[in-house]
Amino acid sequence: MHPLADLSVLPGQVAVHWFEQSCYALKDAAGTVIQLDPYFPRQRSPERFIHPQPPLDEATLPTNFVLLTHSHNDHTWPESISRIWAAFPHCRFVGPPESIERIHRETPVNPAQTQVIQAGETLKLAGYRVHAVYAKPPVGDPDAGISPPDVTHLGYVLIVDGVRLYFSGDPIHTFADHPALLQPIADLQPHIGFLTTHPSEGEFPFFAGCVKMAQAIGLRHAVPAHRACFVKRDYDPDQWAAHFPSPGPLPLIIPYNSHILYPSNPEGR
């Protein structure tokens, strides 16, 4: 079994395992596991993937829920979803309309085990309260010349046992310039954010924009996401961390395919 399956999590903390890209698994003190954007292709060419083997065999991590941010391959991957379902048929799958439609179309998952969620909605998943927020606004950013996204892009704030975690999904490049995107997240007061960024790829916030985003939300810790998977889309997390001023938010780099235990009182870290 995967190490997270046997990991003991104390009340007042949550385990966060980062695999690669924007793939995470959370485990609370009750043992409930949520995976976010599981993407574990088994066919991996060295020209495309950094690591020759996927960081997870889906059948080794008992999973109660899967949250999907949007219906791009590296965030809604039918093969991984199918393997999770085959191993854990009571798992529920939650995501925006296009992700759920893709599950219905391309996997054997029972539709009764799926649920659509929209920005502004809140959902209770066992001990977790899940708040859906926009990562990209449906209209894009006309003033910046950014077209509307091809699919619904969500992020999530999850609250469990006093711990507040924000997962950005794939945010629009100009995210930090949009109070309408920032405020719903800031109002939920997340402690830690897992933020998609890139130093030169203009779909997402550059490093400076990521820092501005973390500051505007009021994060205490920020984690770089969407990396260590594709050869041509990777970046140096230390260079990202160097953009954060003191005091905070504090950058936190999770090593490849490993976990942290994050407390409900992160100021004590």
Backbone torsions as a table, in degrees:
resi	resn	phi	psi	omega
1	MET	NA	159.2	178.1
2	HIS	-68.6	144.8	-178.8
3	PRO	-53.6	-32.6	-179.5
4	LEU	-64.7	-27.9	-178.4
5	ALA	-62.8	-33.7	-177.4
6	ASP	-101.1	-1.2	-176.8
7	LEU	-70.8	131.8	175.7
8	SER	-87.0	127.6	179.0
9	VAL	-115.8	126.2	-177.3
10	LEU	-82.6	155.4	172.6
11	PRO	-55.7	140.8	-179.9
12	GLY	86.7	11.9	174.6
13	GLN	-146.9	165.5	175.9
14	VAL	-138.4	139.9	173.9
15	ALA	-86.4	134.2	176.4
16	VAL	-123.5	114.0	176.3
17	HIS	-102.8	125.6	174.0
18	TRP	-103.2	126.4	-179.8
19	PHE	-90.7	-65.5	174.6
20	GLU	-173.1	173.4	-179.9
21	GLN	51.4	-123.8	175.6
22	SER	-118.5	36.5	-178.5
23	CYS	-97.1	120.8	-179.1
24	TYR	-132.7	157.4	167.2
25	ALA	-132.4	136.2	177.7
26	LEU	-112.8	145.0	174.8
27	LYS	-138.5	127.9	179.4
28	ASP	-100.4	-178.9	-176.5
29	ALA	-65.1	-23.7	177.7
30	ALA	-80.7	-6.5	179.4
31	GLY	89.7	4.9	180.0
32	THR	-74.8	129.2	-177.7
33	VAL	-112.0	128.5	172.6
34	ILE	-117.1	128.7	169.6
35	GLN	-100.1	142.5	176.0
36	LEU	-115.5	126.3	174.6
37	ASP	49.0	53.7	-179.8
38	PRO	-64.2	124.9	-177.7
39	TYR	-141.6	97.1	-174.5
40	PHE	-132.6	66.3	178.4
41	PRO	-61.5	141.8	179.2
42	ARG	-95.8	-19.6	174.4
43	GLN	-91.2	109.1	-171.9
44	ARG	-131.9	109.2	175.5
45	SER	-85.7	144.5	179.7
46	PRO	-65.9	-20.5	177.5
47	GLU	-72.4	-25.6	-175.0
48	ARG	-105.9	-40.7	-173.0
49	PHE	-109.6	139.9	178.1
50	ILE	-68.3	-43.6	-175.0
51	HIS	-105.2	133.0	-175.3
52	PRO	-72.1	-20.4	179.9
53	GLN	-122.4	144.2	176.6
54	PRO	-65.6	149.5	-177.6
55	PRO	-76.9	-5.3	179.9
56	LEU	-143.9	133.3	162.2
57	ASP	-90.2	112.5	-169.5
58	GLU	-56.6	-28.7	-177.5
59	ALA	-73.8	-8.7	-175.7
60	THR	-95.5	-3.1	-179.0
61	LEU	-124.4	97.9	177.4
62	PRO	-55.0	125.3	-171.8
63	THR	-127.6	130.8	-179.8
64	ASN	-91.2	-36.5	-176.4
65	PHE	-142.7	150.6	171.6
66	VAL	-125.9	128.9	175.6
67	LEU	-108.9	133.0	-179.1
68	LEU	-119.6	137.0	-176.9
69	THR	-91.6	-34.3	178.1
70	HIS	-168.3	167.0	-169.3
71	SER	-95.4	47.5	165.5
72	HIS	-96.5	154.2	-171.5
73	ASN	-53.0	-42.0	-176.1
74	ASP	-80.2	8.6	175.9
75	HIS	-129.6	-27.2	173.2
76	THR	-130.9	94.1	-173.4
77	TRP	-110.4	106.5	-174.3
78	PRO	-55.4	-35.0	-179.0
79	GLU	-63.5	-47.3	179.2
80	SER	-66.3	-41.1	178.3
81	ILE	-60.4	-41.6	179.6
82	SER	-64.8	-40.0	-179.0
83	ARG	-70.8	-36.8	175.3
84	ILE	-62.8	-45.5	-179.5
85	TRP	-61.7	-41.9	-178.7
86	ALA	-62.8	-37.5	-178.7
87	ALA	-83.0	-32.2	-174.0
88	PHE	-135.5	77.5	-171.6
89	PRO	-68.7	-6.6	175.8
90	HIS	-93.3	-0.4	178.4
91	CYS	-64.4	143.6	175.5
92	ARG	-108.5	145.1	-175.7
93	PHE	-119.5	125.2	-173.8
94	VAL	-127.0	134.8	178.0
95	GLY	-176.0	-178.4	178.9
96	PRO	-69.0	167.9	-172.0
97	PRO	-54.0	-44.0	-175.6
98	GLU	-66.2	-35.5	177.8
99	SER	-66.2	-43.8	-179.5
100	ILE	-68.6	-39.1	175.7
101	GLU	-60.1	-39.0	179.8
102	ARG	-67.8	-38.8	175.6
103	ILE	-59.4	-46.2	179.6
104	HIS	-61.5	-37.0	-173.2
105	ARG	-83.0	-33.9	-167.7
106	GLU	-120.2	4.1	179.8
107	THR	-135.2	165.1	177.1
108	PRO	-87.6	7.8	-177.7
109	VAL	-57.8	135.0	176.1
110	ASN	-63.1	122.3	-179.9
111	PRO	-54.8	-26.0	178.5
112	ALA	-65.7	-17.5	180.0
113	GLN	-96.7	15.3	179.6
114	THR	-119.4	156.1	179.5
115	GLN	-151.8	132.0	174.7
116	VAL	-82.4	138.7	172.6
117	ILE	-129.3	144.7	-178.8
118	GLN	-120.0	158.6	176.4
119	ALA	-56.2	136.1	-178.7
120	GLY	93.7	-10.3	-179.8
121	GLU	-93.1	154.3	178.8
122	THR	-124.8	140.1	-175.9
123	LEU	-136.5	139.1	176.2
124	LYS	-97.8	122.0	176.3
125	LEU	-120.0	95.2	-173.3
126	ALA	54.3	-122.3	-177.4
127	GLY	-85.2	0.2	-178.4
128	TYR	-96.8	137.9	167.6
129	ARG	-106.7	122.3	-173.4
130	VAL	-108.8	123.9	177.1
131	HIS	-111.3	121.8	179.0
132	ALA	-90.9	134.0	179.5
133	VAL	-133.0	161.6	177.6
134	TYR	-76.8	139.1	167.4
135	ALA	-96.3	-40.0	172.9
136	LYS	-126.5	131.7	178.0
137	PRO	-68.2	144.8	-177.8
138	PRO	-57.5	-26.1	-178.7
139	VAL	-90.8	-0.8	-173.0
140	GLY	71.2	-147.9	176.6
141	ASP	-136.5	85.7	-176.4
142	PRO	-56.9	-36.5	-178.5
143	ASP	-64.7	-29.0	179.1
144	ALA	-97.3	4.4	179.6
145	GLY	74.5	24.0	-179.9
146	ILE	-100.9	120.4	-177.6
147	SER	-71.9	162.4	174.4
148	PRO	-58.2	144.7	179.1
149	PRO	-67.4	156.4	-177.4
150	ASP	-75.2	-23.8	177.7
151	VAL	-140.0	166.6	176.4
152	THR	-66.1	129.4	178.6
153	HIS	-114.1	117.4	179.5
154	LEU	-114.2	157.5	162.1
155	GLY	-121.2	173.7	-178.3
156	TYR	-139.9	140.1	164.0
157	VAL	-107.7	121.8	179.1
158	LEU	-110.4	132.5	178.7
159	ILE	-120.2	123.4	-178.9
160	VAL	-148.5	124.0	174.9
161	ASP	52.9	38.7	177.2
162	GLY	86.0	-5.1	178.9
163	VAL	-96.3	134.7	-177.2
164	ARG	-121.2	116.5	-174.4
165	LEU	-123.0	136.4	178.8
166	TYR	-115.3	127.0	175.1
167	PHE	-114.1	120.1	-167.0
168	SER	-78.4	-17.7	-166.0
169	GLY	61.7	-146.9	178.3
170	ASP	-105.7	92.2	-174.7
171	PRO	-74.4	154.1	175.8
172	ILE	-62.4	150.0	-176.9
173	HIS	-54.5	-38.3	-175.2
174	THR	-96.9	25.1	-174.2
175	PHE	-51.0	-44.5	-174.9
176	ALA	-67.1	-11.1	-180.0
177	ASP	-95.5	5.8	-173.7
178	HIS	-119.5	96.3	177.3
179	PRO	-55.6	-31.7	-179.1
180	ALA	-66.7	-24.5	174.7
181	LEU	-86.4	-39.5	-175.0
182	LEU	-72.8	-42.0	-168.9
183	GLN	-63.1	-43.1	179.2
184	PRO	-60.5	-29.9	177.3
185	ILE	-76.6	-48.5	179.9
186	ALA	-57.9	-35.8	179.8
187	ASP	-62.8	-26.1	179.8
188	LEU	-87.5	-6.2	172.3
189	GLN	53.8	54.1	177.8
190	PRO	-65.7	145.2	177.7
191	HIS	-81.8	-39.3	-172.7
192	ILE	-134.3	141.4	179.3
193	GLY	-124.6	139.6	177.9
194	PHE	-109.5	104.9	-159.5
195	LEU	-116.0	125.2	174.2
196	THR	-76.6	132.1	-177.7
197	THR	-153.5	171.0	174.1
198	HIS	-164.8	145.0	-176.5
199	PRO	-73.4	-21.5	-174.1
200	SER	-141.1	-14.6	-178.6
201	GLU	-83.3	112.3	-166.9
202	GLY	-75.2	-0.5	176.6
203	GLU	-67.4	-33.3	-175.5
204	PHE	-112.2	166.2	175.0
205	PRO	-59.1	136.3	169.3
206	PHE	-66.6	174.6	-175.8
207	PHE	-57.5	-44.7	-179.8
208	ALA	-64.2	-38.7	177.0
209	GLY	-66.8	-33.0	177.0
210	CYS	-66.3	-41.7	176.5
211	VAL	-61.5	-45.4	179.6
212	LYS	-60.8	-39.6	178.0
213	MET	-63.2	-47.3	-179.7
214	ALA	-62.2	-39.8	179.6
215	GLN	-67.2	-43.2	-177.5
216	ALA	-65.7	-34.2	178.7
217	ILE	-74.4	-27.8	-179.5
218	GLY	91.0	29.2	-179.2
219	LEU	-68.0	150.0	170.4
220	ARG	-92.0	-33.9	177.8
221	HIS	-134.1	145.1	177.8
222	ALA	-129.1	137.1	-177.6
223	VAL	-120.5	131.8	178.6
224	PRO	-76.5	133.3	-177.8
225	ALA	-120.8	174.1	175.4
226	HIS	64.8	53.4	-177.8
227	ARG	-151.0	174.8	173.4
228	ALA	61.9	29.2	179.0
229	CYS	-126.9	-63.1	-177.1
230	PHE	-93.4	137.0	-179.3
231	VAL	-58.3	-43.0	-172.9
232	LYS	-90.7	3.1	-178.8
233	ARG	-129.2	19.5	-178.8
234	ASP	-86.2	168.3	174.8
235	TYR	-155.0	166.4	-177.5
236	ASP	-87.5	112.7	-178.0
237	PRO	-66.5	-24.0	177.7
238	ASP	-68.5	-36.0	175.7
239	GLN	-66.4	-38.1	174.9
240	TRP	-60.8	-48.3	-176.7
241	ALA	-61.8	-31.9	-177.8
242	ALA	-65.7	-15.6	179.7
243	HIS	-81.5	-10.7	-177.1
244	PHE	-85.4	126.2	178.9
245	PRO	-79.5	168.6	172.6
246	SER	-108.9	133.0	3.2
247	PRO	-82.8	150.3	174.9
248	GLY	10.6	-177.6	-1.4
249	PRO	-59.1	151.5	-178.3
250	LEU	-86.4	127.3	176.1
251	PRO	-73.4	141.3	-179.3
252	LEU	-133.7	116.8	-178.2
253	ILE	-104.0	116.0	177.7
254	ILE	-87.7	126.1	177.7
255	PRO	-60.6	154.2	-178.7
256	TYR	-51.6	132.1	174.0
257	ASN	52.0	54.9	178.4
258	SER	-147.9	175.8	-174.6
259	HIS	-126.9	161.8	168.5
260	ILE	-123.7	158.3	168.9
261	LEU	-109.3	113.4	-173.6
262	TYR	-105.9	130.1	-174.0
263	PRO	-92.1	165.9	176.6
264	SER	-78.1	-9.5	176.5
265	ASN	-119.8	65.1	-173.0
266	PRO	-63.3	-17.4	177.4
267	GLU	-64.6	-17.9	178.5
268	GLY	-85.6	-0.8	-178.9
269	ARG	-72.3	NA	NA
